Amino acid sequence: MTSLFPRMVIQWEEILNRDKFERILWIDKKNNLVVLFPLTPEVTESTFPSYLPLSDIEEAIRMGNAIVRTVDPYTRTFSSDSTFVKRHGKARDEAWSKIKDLVLNEPDIYDPKKRGALFRSAINEKGISSRTLYKSCRKYWKYGKTPSALLPLMDKCGAPGIKRELTKEMVEAALEKGEPLPKRGRKKIIHDLSPGINLTTIDKENIKKALNEFYLKKSEISMVEAYQRMLEKYYTKIETDGTEVIEIDKAPSIGQMKHICYSEMGLGKKIKARKGRNEFNLNHRSKIGEGKVENVLDGPGFMYQMDSTVGDVELVSSIDRSRKIGKATVYFIMDIFSRYIVGSHIGLEKGWDGAHRALFDAFTNAAVLSRNESFESKKYCAVPKHLLFDKGSENIGLNSDNLTLFFNIETMNTPSFRADLKGEIEERFNWLKNELRTLPGFAKSIIKPRGEKDPADKATLTVADLRSAIKIIIDDYNNNSHLQNYMRNLEMVKDNVVRCPVNIWEWGLENSGSLAYVDYETAIVNLLPRGKATITENGIKLNKRIIVSEQVTKVEEYVEFYYSTARAINEEWFISSGAKIGSSVDVAYDPYDVNILYLVLDDGKKVERCNLTSNYSRYIGMHHSDAVDLFKAEQFETMVRKEQEHQSKMLKNKSVSNVVNEAALKTNEDVIQSNLSKSSQKNGKRTAALEEKFHDQGVTSITQHLKRESAVEEKNDENEEKLIFPRQSKYQQILQLMKEKEEF
């Protein structure tokens, strides 16, 4: 049975002919009496305390016709140092001093026969009116029988929540006096031009239409501009001269428009309309009930989060450091229970390749993370129970069915534009950005600010350098960072677990955890990039299609890598006339190491490792992106050299053509001048050949030489012994001249 005490509030059922709420002022168990004060519907000047048998109240409670309110709807609770109490405490104390002796005179104050005399005595003694005294006593009884019940009822002032509208009486009074209708609401400070209007139903509809049409849009125009457009659309008139003017004296004010917007249209609706639902859910939603997820997770491995972001550091090629290659993509995989970053990938790959390589790194890292020696020796992988990722580009091609079928991982997607649903890993990306600020080539923003130097000019690091730097940063975070906002459960508090990712991870593995184990081959087959390789005489050929240039037209090439394995050599795969030549095999490759290729055998049941052949040893130790970068650089150089070669050949051919054309012109001139027949020209070929030979040896022309000799003969007929040549035929003279030349 519920015990009854003074100040309790009794709530009666409607079947009883009593006020709904009554407060117990005094209990006389000896005489089975209870003094009640009605609280509803309203306390008036005729409201006084009344008596009721205690047994009747107890019976009503037992029968379910009345209950004792656990929450007093009329009590007034204030902090002693609140501004309201400090401001009105003096008025409360004065009112309490006037009724204190009267209301504490129980039970006589409740007896109608004695109450009148007590009130008259207090009125004479205190010098106050009976109305004020009765009002203070009723207020004291209604609001909890405490001095604080006498504080002013400021929350009742001004009729809050009640709209100021014209009543029928106000309209009739204004018409009777011949005055304009009174303006409801706050009066303007300056109202000489227009005191304003009372909003009609049409005005309210116009305001709502204008708000929906102009203000509640993603263009986010201001309220002032929306008000202007409302005036132009709904409150204009055409003058006699055809001019359109705004009737400002008949239009609502901008204050009235704001009042309708803020009072009748929810704040959430306004934000969604102006900024969009995604922005509202991300930055303006209510966060009630959003607690710490670590307290509902079953230890390490229960849930991983995966996400990627563009690295903020400009990079250079590892082959030619003078060449800039842009920014890498950073992938993180984090265990949510411990905040441990279990896997990562930093590379130029985007989408499928990068995401799966990060998963492969996270799963194979389990040998170290689980502290299990047998696990490391048997080459197993540790996988989580749940994997959470968004719908970003890193998951295009990510086959969730494979993760479920082969790893028994339940995958989950966050909605678009809801980075807050994976806030733990998003917070790590913000932290990483701060860590990378001191590196050369760091880009503060995607778009270079005006006047700032291009961060690519300071680029120094390669992909491998950035990968090493981020690995050091991750190791320091995992082993040394203090998670200030991490909320430990009671078991962790009892065990005094340090709020550091590695400590939480290790404690979780010892006390719970959801990591499962799969074999290493399964991870290789289902996570590493897959492809087809061809068996040739030179080895197992892996082709990768790449884009060499997109300057004018897209130029595509295939970079080739050749591998070998003991199995292929023993089974004579590479003999040119063998049955294996030209056949294809399924392979998987590790983007981190070109030297490694995995043969996928027996429909994925087995894998066998292959290594590069000796002819391709220059790629050993290279990342696939570096090898492709080297090939692209060489192919691009070949393209440039071919263009130069074509240009050089063109100039050579033009020069040769000029020589031929000039010689042809001279030859034609000599032929025309000689006026010889074709047969004579043929007979003169031997003489011409000899002429050319003498010309090369320094004799300009045999014909000229013979002419000179003939002149000498004619001049010295008398002295034949002095002639250089005896009289001989021209042919004999030429032979003699050649002989002398050789002896000389």
C-alpha positions in Angstrom: 0.0 0.0 0.0 1.4 3.4 -1.0 2.1 5.7 2.0 0.7 9.2 1.8 2.5 12.3 2.9 1.9 16.0 2.8 2.8 17.8 -0.5 1.9 14.7 -2.5 -0.3 15.2 -5.6 -3.2 12.8 -6.1 -4.5 12.3 -9.7 -8.1 11.1 -9.8 -9.9 9.2 -12.6 -12.6 11.0 -14.5 -15.3 8.6 -13.2 -15.0 10.3 -9.8 -16.6 13.7 -9.3 -13.4 15.4 -8.2 -10.8 17.7 -9.6 -8.2 15.9 -11.7 -5.3 16.9 -9.5 -5.3 17.7 -5.7 -2.4 18.3 -3.3 -2.3 16.8 0.2 -1.7 19.7 2.6 -2.1 17.9 5.9 -2.8 14.4 7.2 -4.6 13.5 10.5 -4.3 9.7 10.8 -5.9 9.7 14.2 -9.1 11.3 13.0 -8.8 9.7 9.5 -8.7 13.1 7.8 -6.7 14.5 4.9 -6.7 18.2 3.8 -6.7 18.5 0.0 -6.2 21.6 -2.1 -7.6 21.5 -5.7 -5.1 22.3 -8.4 -7.3 22.1 -11.5 -8.9 23.4 -13.5 -7.9 26.8 -12.1 -7.3 28.2 -8.7 -9.8 31.1 -8.1 -10.9 33.3 -5.2 -13.4 30.7 -4.2 -10.8 27.9 -4.0 -10.1 26.7 -0.5 -8.7 23.6 1.2 -11.2 20.8 1.8 -11.4 17.6 4.0 -11.6 14.0 2.8 -11.4 10.7 4.8 -8.0 9.1 4.6 -9.6 5.7 4.1 -11.5 6.9 1.0 -8.2 8.0 -0.7 -6.5 4.7 0.2 -9.5 2.8 -1.2 -9.5 4.8 -4.4 -5.8 4.1 -4.8 -6.3 0.4 -4.1 -9.1 0.2 -6.7 -7.1 2.1 -9.3 -9.4 5.1 -9.3 -6.6 7.4 -8.1 -2.8 7.4 -8.2 0.0 9.3 -6.5 2.0 11.3 -9.0 5.7 10.5 -8.9 6.3 13.7 -10.8 4.7 16.8 -9.4 3.4 18.8 -12.4 3.1 22.0 -10.3 6.3 22.0 -8.2 8.7 24.9 -8.8 12.4 24.0 -8.5 15.2 26.6 -8.8 18.9 26.6 -8.2 19.9 28.9 -5.3 22.5 30.6 -7.5 20.2 31.0 -10.6 19.8 34.4 -12.1 16.0 34.2 -11.7 16.3 33.6 -7.9 18.8 36.3 -7.5 16.6 38.8 -9.4 13.3 37.9 -7.6 14.5 36.4 -4.3 13.7 39.6 -2.5 10.1 39.7 -3.6 9.7 36.0 -2.5 11.2 36.7 0.9 8.8 39.6 1.5 5.8 37.5 0.5 7.0 34.7 2.7 7.4 36.9 5.7 3.8 38.1 5.4 2.2 34.6 5.3 4.7 32.5 7.2 3.0 32.6 10.6 -0.4 32.1 9.0 0.3 29.0 6.8 2.4 27.3 9.5 -0.5 27.4 11.9 -1.7 23.9 11.0 -4.3 22.5 11.1 -6.3 25.6 12.2 -5.6 27.4 8.9 -7.5 24.7 7.1 -10.6 24.9 9.4 -13.2 27.1 7.8 -14.5 28.2 11.3 -11.1 29.4 12.4 -9.5 30.5 9.1 -11.4 33.8 8.9 -10.2 35.0 12.4 -6.6 34.1 11.5 -6.7 36.0 8.3 -8.3 39.1 9.9 -5.5 39.1 12.6 -2.8 38.8 9.9 -4.3 41.6 7.9 -4.4 43.9 10.8 -0.9 42.9 11.9 0.9 43.0 8.5 -1.1 45.9 7.1 -1.9 44.2 3.8 -5.2 43.6 1.9 -7.2 40.4 2.3 -7.0 39.8 -1.5 -3.2 39.8 -1.5 -3.0 37.6 1.6 -5.4 35.0 0.2 -3.6 35.1 -3.2 -0.3 34.4 -1.6 -1.6 31.5 0.5 -3.3 29.8 -2.5 -0.1 30.2 -4.4 1.9 28.7 -1.6 -0.5 25.7 -1.4 -0.7 25.1 -5.1 3.0 25.2 -6.0 4.4 22.8 -3.3 4.2 24.4 0.2 7.7 25.9 0.0 8.9 29.5 0.1 10.0 29.1 -3.6 6.4 28.7 -4.5 6.0 32.4 -3.9 8.5 33.4 -6.7 6.9 35.4 -9.5 5.2 33.4 -12.2 7.1 35.0 -15.0 6.5 32.0 -17.3 2.8 33.0 -17.2 3.3 36.5 -18.3 2.6 37.7 -21.8 0.3 34.8 -22.7 3.0 32.7 -24.2 1.9 30.5 -27.1 -1.3 32.4 -27.7 -1.6 34.2 -31.0 -2.5 37.9 -31.0 -5.5 38.1 -33.3 -8.3 40.5 -33.7 -11.4 39.5 -31.8 -15.0 40.2 -32.9 -15.4 42.7 -30.1 -12.3 44.7 -31.2 -13.5 44.9 -34.7 -17.0 46.1 -33.6 -15.5 48.7 -31.3 -13.2 50.1 -34.0 -16.1 50.4 -36.5 -18.3 52.0 -33.9 -15.7 54.7 -33.2 -14.8 55.1 -36.9 -11.2 54.3 -36.2 -8.9 51.9 -38.1 -8.6 48.4 -36.8 -6.0 48.2 -34.0 -2.6 46.7 -34.9 -1.9 43.5 -32.9 1.6 42.6 -31.8 4.6 44.7 -31.0 4.2 48.3 -32.0 6.7 50.0 -34.3 9.0 52.6 -32.9 8.4 54.8 -36.0 4.9 54.3 -37.4 4.1 57.6 -38.9 4.1 56.3 -42.5 2.5 52.9 -41.9 1.7 51.4 -38.5 1.6 47.9 -40.1 -1.2 45.5 -40.8 -2.9 42.6 -39.1 -2.1 39.4 -41.0 -5.0 37.9 -42.7 -5.3 34.3 -43.9 -4.4 35.5 -47.4 -1.3 37.3 -46.1 -0.2 34.2 -44.2 -0.6 32.1 -47.3 1.4 34.6 -49.4 4.2 34.5 -46.8 4.3 30.7 -46.8 4.3 30.5 -50.6 7.1 33.1 -50.8 9.2 31.2 -48.2 8.8 27.9 -50.1 9.4 29.5 -53.4 12.3 31.8 -52.7 13.8 31.2 -49.2 13.7 27.5 -48.7 15.9 26.7 -51.6 19.5 25.6 -52.0 20.4 28.9 -53.6 20.3 30.2 -50.0 19.1 33.7 -50.7 18.7 35.9 -47.7 15.4 36.6 -45.9 15.6 40.2 -47.1 15.8 39.1 -50.8 13.0 36.6 -50.3 10.8 39.4 -48.7 11.6 41.7 -51.7 10.5 39.0 -54.2 7.3 38.4 -52.2 6.4 42.1 -52.4 7.1 42.1 -56.2 4.9 39.0 -56.7 1.9 39.5 -54.3 1.8 43.2 -53.3 2.0 45.3 -56.4 -0.5 47.4 -58.3 -0.6 49.1 -61.7 -0.9 52.9 -61.7 -2.9 54.8 -64.3 0.2 55.6 -66.3 1.1 51.8 -66.4 3.8 52.0 -63.7 3.9 49.0 -61.4 4.4 50.0 -57.8 4.6 48.1 -54.5 1.7 48.7 -52.0 4.0 48.7 -48.9 1.2 49.9 -46.6 -0.9 46.8 -47.4 2.0 44.3 -47.2 3.3 42.4 -44.2 6.5 43.5 -42.7 9.7 41.5 -42.9 9.4 40.9 -39.1 6.0 39.2 -39.7 7.6 37.1 -42.4 10.3 36.0 -40.1 7.8 35.2 -37.4 5.9 32.9 -39.7 9.1 31.2 -40.8 10.5 30.6 -37.4 7.2 29.7 -35.6 5.3 27.7 -38.1 8.1 26.1 -40.1 10.4 23.7 -38.2 14.1 24.5 -38.0 15.0 21.0 -39.4 12.8 21.6 -42.4 14.4 24.9 -43.1 18.0 23.5 -42.9 17.1 20.5 -45.2 15.5 22.8 -47.8 18.4 25.3 -47.9 21.4 23.0 -47.4 20.1 19.6 -48.4 19.3 16.4 -46.5 22.9 15.2 -46.7 24.3 18.3 -45.1 21.6 18.2 -42.4 22.3 14.6 -41.5 26.0 15.2 -41.5 26.3 18.5 -39.5 23.0 19.5 -38.1 21.2 16.3 -37.0 20.3 15.6 -33.4 23.0 13.4 -31.8 20.9 12.0 -29.0 21.6 8.4 -28.4 24.9 8.4 -30.4 27.2 6.8 -27.9 30.6 5.3 -27.9 30.8 2.3 -30.2 33.7 0.6 -28.3 31.4 -0.4 -25.5 29.1 -2.4 -27.7 31.8 -4.3 -29.7 33.0 -7.7 -28.8 36.7 -7.1 -28.7 39.3 -6.8 -31.5 38.2 -8.0 -34.9 34.5 -7.5 -34.3 34.4 -4.6 -36.8 37.0 -3.1 -39.1 36.5 0.2 -40.9 38.1 0.9 -44.2 38.4 4.2 -46.1 40.8 6.0 -48.4 41.8 9.6 -49.1 44.1 11.4 -51.5 47.6 12.0 -49.9 48.4 15.6 -49.6 52.1 15.3 -50.7 53.3 15.8 -54.2 55.7 13.0 -55.3 58.5 12.3 -57.7 59.3 9.3 -59.8 61.7 6.8 -58.3 63.2 6.3 -61.7 63.7 9.9 -62.5 63.4 12.2 -59.5 63.2 15.3 -61.7 59.8 14.1 -63.0 56.6 14.8 -60.9 54.0 12.1 -60.7 51.3 13.7 -58.5 49.8 12.4 -55.3 49.3 8.9 -53.9 46.2 7.4 -52.5 46.2 6.4 -48.8 44.1 3.5 -47.5 43.5 2.8 -43.8 41.9 -0.2 -42.2 41.2 0.3 -38.4 39.9 -2.0 -35.7 37.1 0.0 -34.1 37.3 -1.6 -30.6 41.0 -0.8 -30.1 41.4 2.1 -32.6 44.4 0.0 -33.9 45.4 0.7 -37.6 45.7 -3.0 -38.7 46.4 -2.4 -42.4 47.3 0.3 -44.9 48.3 0.9 -48.5 49.9 3.8 -50.1 50.2 3.8 -53.8 49.2 5.3 -57.1 46.5 2.6 -57.6 42.9 3.7 -57.2 39.7 1.7 -56.6 39.8 -2.1 -56.6 43.6 -2.7 -56.5 44.3 -0.3 -53.7 41.4 -1.5 -51.5 42.2 -5.2 -51.9 45.9 -4.6 -51.3 45.0 -2.8 -48.0 42.8 -5.7 -47.0 45.6 -8.2 -47.8 48.0 -6.1 -45.7 45.5 -6.1 -42.7 44.7 -9.8 -42.9 48.4 -10.9 -43.2 49.5 -8.6 -40.4 47.6 -10.9 -38.0 50.8 -12.9 -37.4 52.3 -10.0 -35.5 49.1 -8.6 -34.1 47.8 -11.8 -32.6 51.2 -12.7 -31.0 50.7 -16.3 -32.2 54.0 -18.0 -33.3 52.3 -21.1 -34.8 50.1 -18.8 -36.8 53.1 -17.0 -38.3 54.8 -20.3 -39.2 51.7 -21.8 -40.9 51.1 -18.6 -42.9 47.5 -18.0 -41.9 45.6 -14.7 -42.0 43.3 -13.2 -39.4 40.0 -11.7 -40.6 37.4 -9.6 -38.8 33.7 -10.4 -38.3 32.4 -7.2 -39.8 33.8 -4.8 -42.4 32.3 -1.3 -42.7 33.1 0.9 -45.7 31.4 3.6 -47.7 30.3 3.7 -51.4 33.5 5.6 -52.4 35.6 4.9 -55.4 37.9 2.6 -53.4 35.1 0.0 -53.3 34.3 -0.1 -57.0 34.7 -3.7 -57.9 35.0 -4.8 -54.3 33.1 -8.0 -54.4 31.3 -8.2 -51.1 30.0 -11.7 -51.9 33.6 -13.0 -52.1 34.4 -11.5 -48.7 31.4 -13.3 -47.3 31.8 -16.6 -49.1 35.6 -17.1 -48.7 36.3 -15.1 -45.4 32.8 -15.2 -43.7 33.0 -11.4 -43.3 29.8 -9.5 -43.1 30.2 -6.3 -45.1 28.2 -3.1 -44.5 28.0 0.2 -46.4 27.4 3.6 -45.0 25.0 5.9 -46.8 26.4 8.4 -49.2 27.7 11.7 -47.7 27.6 10.2 -44.2 31.3 10.3 -43.1 30.1 10.7 -39.5 29.0 7.1 -39.5 32.7 6.1 -39.7 34.0 9.0 -37.7 36.8 7.0 -36.0 38.7 6.4 -39.3 37.8 9.9 -40.6 39.4 11.3 -37.5 42.6 9.4 -38.3 42.8 11.0 -41.8 42.6 14.5 -40.2 45.4 13.4 -37.9 47.5 12.1 -40.8 47.1 15.4 -42.6 48.6 17.3 -39.6 51.4 14.8 -39.4 52.3 15.2 -43.1 52.4 19.1 -43.0 56.1 19.2 -42.5 57.0 17.0 -45.5 58.3 18.6 -48.6 55.7 19.0 -51.3 52.8 19.1 -48.9 49.7 20.7 -50.5 47.6 22.6 -48.1 44.5 22.5 -50.4 43.4 20.9 -53.6 43.4 24.2 -55.4 46.6 26.2 -55.1 45.8 29.6 -53.4 46.5 32.6 -55.5 50.0 33.9 -55.1 51.2 30.7 -53.4 54.1 28.6 -54.9 53.2 25.3 -56.4 54.0 22.6 -53.8 55.1 20.3 -56.6 58.2 22.5 -57.0 59.3 21.2 -53.6 58.5 17.6 -54.3 61.2 15.3 -53.0 59.6 12.0 -51.9 58.9 8.9 -54.0 55.9 6.6 -53.4 58.3 4.3 -51.4 59.6 7.2 -49.4 56.0 8.3 -48.5 55.1 4.7 -47.7 58.0 4.4 -45.3 57.2 7.8 -43.6 53.5 6.9 -43.1 54.5 3.5 -41.7 56.6 5.1 -39.1 53.7 7.5 -38.2 51.3 4.6 -38.0 53.6 2.6 -35.7 54.1 5.6 -33.4 50.3 6.1 -33.2 49.5 2.4 -32.6 52.2 2.1 -29.8 52.4 5.5 -28.2 49.3 7.6 -28.7 46.9 8.3 -25.8 43.2 8.0 -26.7 41.8 10.7 -24.4 38.2 10.3 -25.4 38.2 6.5 -25.4 35.6 5.2 -23.0 36.8 2.0 -21.3 34.4 -0.5 -20.0 34.4 -1.5 -16.3 36.6 -4.6 -16.9 39.2 -2.5 -18.6 39.1 0.0 -15.7 39.6 -2.8 -13.2 42.6 -4.1 -15.1 44.0 -0.6 -15.4 44.3 -0.8 -19.2 46.2 2.1 -20.7 44.2 3.9 -23.3 46.6 3.2 -26.1 45.7 1.2 -29.3 48.2 -1.5 -28.8 47.3 -2.0 -25.1 43.6 -2.1 -25.8 44.2 -4.6 -28.7 46.3 -6.9 -26.5 43.9 -6.8 -23.6 41.0 -7.5 -26.0 42.7 -10.5 -27.5 43.2 -12.0 -24.0 39.7 -11.4 -22.8 37.5 -11.5 -25.9 37.9 -10.9 -29.6 36.3 -12.0 -32.8 39.3 -12.6 -35.1 38.9 -15.7 -37.3 41.7 -17.4 -39.3 41.9 -18.4 -42.9 44.8 -19.9 -44.9 47.3 -17.7 -46.7 46.4 -19.1 -50.2 42.8 -18.0 -49.8 43.9 -14.4 -49.1 46.2 -14.5 -52.2 43.5 -15.8 -54.5 40.7 -13.6 -53.4 42.5 -10.3 -52.5 45.5 -9.8 -54.7 44.9 -8.5 -58.2 44.1 -11.3 -60.6 45.0 -11.8 -64.3 45.9 -14.1 -67.1 49.5 -15.0 -68.1 50.7 -16.7 -71.3 53.3 -19.5 -71.4 56.0 -18.6 -74.0 59.6 -19.8 -74.8 60.9 -16.9 -72.7 58.8 -17.7 -69.6 55.4 -17.0 -68.2 54.4 -13.6 -69.7 52.3 -11.2 -67.7 50.9 -8.3 -69.8 49.6 -5.1 -68.2 47.9 -2.6 -70.5 48.9 1.0 -69.7 48.3 4.4 -71.2 51.6 5.9 -72.3 50.3 9.3 -73.5 47.0 11.2 -73.7 48.3 14.5 -75.1 46.6 14.3 -78.5 45.3 10.8 -78.8 45.3 8.0 -76.3 48.3 5.8 -76.8 48.2 2.4 -75.2 51.0 -0.1 -74.7 51.5 -3.4 -73.0 54.3 -3.8 -70.5 55.6 -7.3 -70.3 57.1 -9.2 -67.4 58.5 -12.8 -67.7 58.5 -15.2 -64.8 59.7 -18.7 -64.2 59.3 -21.4 -61.5 60.9 -24.8 -60.8 57.6 -26.6 -61.6 57.5 -25.0 -65.1 61.1 -25.9 -65.8 60.8 -29.5 -64.6 57.6 -30.0 -66.6 59.2 -28.4 -69.7 56.7 -25.7 -70.2 59.0 -23.4 -72.1 60.2 -25.7 -74.9 59.2 -24.1 -78.2 57.5 -27.2 -79.6 55.8 -28.1 -76.2 52.1 -28.4 -75.7 52.1 -25.6 -73.1 53.3 -22.9 -75.4 50.6 -20.3 -76.1 48.3 -21.5 -73.3 47.1 -19.2 -70.6 47.2 -19.6 -66.8 45.5 -17.8 -63.9 47.8 -15.7 -61.9 47.7 -13.2 -58.9 50.4 -10.6 -58.4 51.5 -8.4 -55.5 51.5 -4.7 -56.4 54.2 -4.2 -53.8 56.8 -6.5 -55.5 57.1 -7.1 -59.3 59.4 -10.0 -58.6 56.6 -12.1 -57.2 53.8 -13.8 -59.2 51.5 -16.5 -58.0 50.2 -19.2 -60.2 46.6 -20.0 -59.2 46.2 -23.8 -59.7 43.4 -26.3 -59.4 40.7 -23.6 -59.5 42.2 -21.7 -56.6 43.0 -24.6 -54.3 46.7 -24.1 -54.7 49.1 -21.3 -55.4 52.7 -21.4 -56.5 55.2 -18.6 -56.4 57.1 -17.5 -59.5 60.0 -15.1 -59.8 61.2 -12.9 -62.6 63.6 -14.3 -65.2 67.2 -13.1 -65.3 66.5 -10.9 -68.4 64.1 -8.9 -66.2 66.2 -8.7 -63.1 66.2 -4.9 -63.3 62.6 -4.9 -61.9 63.5 -6.9 -58.8 62.5 -5.0 -55.7 60.3 -2.6 -57.6 56.7 -1.7 -56.9 54.4 -2.5 -59.9 53.7 1.2 -60.2 57.5 2.0 -60.4 58.0 -0.7 -63.0 55.1 0.6 -65.1 56.4 4.2 -64.6 59.9 3.1 -65.9 58.3 1.4 -68.9 56.1 4.4 -69.6 59.1 6.7 -69.4 61.0 4.6 -71.9 58.1 4.2 -74.3 57.5 8.0 -74.1 61.2 8.6 -74.9 60.9 6.2 -77.8 57.9 8.1 -79.1 59.8 11.4 -78.9 62.9 9.9 -80.5 60.8 8.4 -83.4 59.4 11.9 -84.1 62.9 13.3 -84.1 64.1 10.5 -86.4 61.3 11.1 -88.9 62.2 14.8 -88.9 65.9 14.0 -89.4 65.1 11.5 -92.3 62.9 14.1 -94.0 65.8 16.7 -93.9 68.3 14.0 -95.2 66.0 13.0 -98.1 65.5 16.7 -99.0 69.3 17.3 -99.1 69.9 14.2 -101.2 67.1 15.2 -103.6 68.6 18.7 -103.9 72.0 17.2 -104.9 70.4 14.9 -107.5 68.4 17.7 -109.0 71.4 20.0 -109.3 73.5 17.3 -110.9 70.7 16.5 -113.4 70.5 20.2 -114.4 74.3 20.3 -115.1 74.2 17.0 -117.0 71.4 18.1 -119.2 73.3 21.4 -120.0 76.4 19.5 -121.0 74.5 17.1 -123.2 72.7 19.9 -125.0 76.0 21.8 -125.6 77.9 18.7 -126.9 75.2 18.0 -129.5 76.3 14.3 -129.7 74.3 11.4 -130.7 73.3 8.7 -128.2 75.9 6.3 -129.6 78.6 9.0 -129.3 77.5 9.7 -125.8 77.9 6.0 -125.0 81.4 5.8 -126.6 82.4 8.8 -124.5 81.4 7.1 -121.2 84.9 5.6 -120.7 86.6 8.9 -121.4 84.1 10.6 -119.0 84.9 8.0 -116.3 88.6 8.6 -116.7 88.0 12.4 -116.5 86.1 11.9 -113.2 89.0 9.8 -111.9 91.6 12.5 -112.8 89.4 15.1 -111.4 89.4 13.3 -108.1 93.2 13.1 -108.3 93.7 16.8 -108.9 93.6 17.0 -112.7 90.8 19.3 -113.7 90.1 18.0 -117.2 91.9 15.7 -119.6 90.4 17.5 -122.5 91.9 20.8 -121.4 95.2 19.0 -120.9 95.2 17.6 -124.4 94.3 21.0 -125.9 97.3 22.6 -124.1 99.6 19.8 -125.4 98.3 20.3 -129.0 99.1 24.0 -128.8 102.6 23.3 -127.7 103.1 20.9 -130.6 102.0 23.5 -133.1 104.3 26.1 -131.6 107.3 23.8 -131.4 107.1 21.8 -134.6 110.8 22.3 -135.0 111.8 20.9 -131.7 109.8 17.5 -131.4 112.2 16.1 -128.8 111.0 18.7 -126.3 107.4 17.5 -126.5 106.0 15.9 -123.4 104.1 13.4 -125.5 105.1 12.0 -128.9 102.4 12.1 -131.5 100.1 9.4 -130.3 96.4 8.8 -130.3 94.4 10.5 -127.6 93.8 7.1 -125.9 97.6 6.4 -125.8 98.2 9.9 -124.4 95.7 9.3 -121.6 97.3 6.0 -120.7 100.7 7.7 -120.6 99.4 10.5 -118.4 97.9 8.0 -116.0 101.2 6.1 -115.8 103.2 9.2 -115.0 100.7 10.3 -112.5 101.0 7.0 -110.6 104.9 7.1 -110.7 104.7 10.6 -109.3 
